[in-house]
Amino acid sequence: MKKIEITAYDLAQRFVGMTEVAGKVSNPQILAMLQLDQLWPEQDEVPWCSAFVNYITWLLRLPRSKSLGARSWLQVGIPIPINFEDPEPGFDVVILKRGERDQPGPEVIDAPGHVGFFAGIEFPAIVLILGGNQSDSVNISRFLIQNILGIRRLF
């Protein structure tokens, strides 16, 4: 029997195009992701990037943060240097600052952030992230490398 190996990135790609539903109705898949670890979300129009990463890692039985806070991923897995010689699509998550320029560094977990799966680099300044809640959907988006707080390997 052939053994099928799938990475977190491979599985996350299957969700590309999934979007929030505007208004009173919510996407039930996103609500399921949100409520995997927190019961309070009653709609999909809340930050759900960490819920997406938690859902993918839960499906694959990988380590996960069990939190809707993006920076909670700074405490999961193995830290990878931010030199871009080592990150691998499929195995690594990238945690970013979000919001104003003066956001605290990685030592502060309870602050705005964003998390998603490493998808590549556009040198010298852009990291590509496959993630949820990127323009209210799952897609690959471009972020400034200078906003990276950490990269974590999840196996």
C-alpha angles and dihedrals in degrees: 000000000000115000113224116214119196128178127215088251092053091052093043089055089063088067097052108130096028107134142186117259113237119231131014095334119080134202103258092212092057091046089053089052092049094046095048088088107009128041098199102079108097096169138035096237093092129090105289107164092109091044089057093050091045091051094051092046092045091054090052095041092240125146112282140180099236087213135104089221111103093212090056085082089071086077097050129084128348121322115243120202114255092234094103094230092104112031115111129196107239098031109048138068124203122215117204139188113248131199129010122024095247095064115143122258130255093287088075111072097175099067135092116291147142132230135192144138119292109252103169148291134272100197135252102020115000134083119192116223129192102207151133127260092031101142086343093300145073110269145120110275136179122243133176113264089220089069095060113119096178149334119225130192114219109206 
